[in-house]
């Protein structure tokens, strides 16, 4: 799954829990920036399974 941010094709590696809107799956770079907002909790996605092998 790709990052939810516009024009980003990196794989989503983090789920952001955002109190004022829906949760978002984003890449590590976007999680680093967006996760600094008050109330946002960043959880790494650990159950990607075989998808890691498919990405190379």
Buried (B, 14 or more C-beta within 10 A) or exposed (E): EEBBBEEBEEBBBBBBEBEEEEEBBBBBBBBEEBBEEEEBEBEEBEEBEEEEEEEE
